Amino acid sequence: MLSAILGAALGTAIDGADGDDSTVDGAITGAIAGTVVGWLMPVALTYATGWLVLHGIGKAKDKIFGKGK
């Protein structure tokens, strides 16, 4: 919810900077972008953490048992 509000505020500010039209479309676009980023960041961080753990386990296994063929 907070990401959508911040996205709407940021979209309004960016869209209002040119002064051509209403800032409502910028607020809507910003709210959508904020919601998507708010949903996507935990997914990306979870994926990156899992990859790092698996990569570290693979390196530790290679160091302990030697590299396989």
C-alpha positions in Angstrom: 0.0 0.0 0.0 2.8 2.4 0.9 4.6 1.6 -2.3 1.5 2.5 -4.3 1.1 5.8 -2.5 4.8 6.7 -2.9 4.7 5.7 -6.5 1.6 7.9 -7.1 3.3 10.8 -5.5 6.5 10.4 -7.5 4.5 9.9 -10.7 2.5 13.0 -10.0 5.7 15.0 -9.4 7.4 13.7 -12.5 4.4 14.2 -14.8 3.7 17.6 -13.3 7.2 18.9 -14.1 6.5 19.4 -17.8 3.2 21.2 -17.2 1.5 20.0 -20.4 -1.5 18.1 -18.9 -3.1 16.8 -15.8 -0.9 14.9 -13.3 -3.6 12.2 -12.8 -2.1 9.9 -15.5 1.3 10.2 -13.9 -0.2 9.3 -10.5 -1.9 6.2 -12.0 1.2 5.1 -13.7 3.3 5.7 -10.6 0.9 3.8 -8.4 1.0 0.8 -10.8 4.8 1.0 -11.0 5.1 1.2 -7.2 2.8 -1.8 -6.7 4.8 -3.9 -9.3 8.1 -2.9 -7.7 6.7 -3.6 -4.2 5.7 -7.1 -5.4 8.8 -7.8 -7.5 11.5 -6.9 -5.0 10.8 -9.7 -2.5 10.7 -12.2 -5.3 14.0 -11.0 -6.8 15.7 -10.9 -3.4 14.5 -14.4 -2.6 15.8 -15.7 -5.9 19.2 -14.0 -5.4 19.5 -15.4 -1.9 18.7 -18.9 -3.0 21.1 -18.7 -5.9 23.9 -17.4 -3.6 23.3 -20.2 -1.1 23.3 -22.9 -3.8 26.4 -21.4 -5.4 28.2 -21.3 -2.0 27.2 -25.0 -1.3 28.6 -26.0 -4.6 31.9 -24.2 -4.0 32.2 -25.7 -0.5 31.5 -29.2 -1.9 34.1 -28.7 -4.6 36.6 -27.5 -2.0 36.0 -30.4 0.4 35.6 -33.3 -2.1 37.6 -31.9 -5.1 36.2 -30.9 -8.5 34.2 -33.6 -10.2 34.6 -34.5 -13.9 
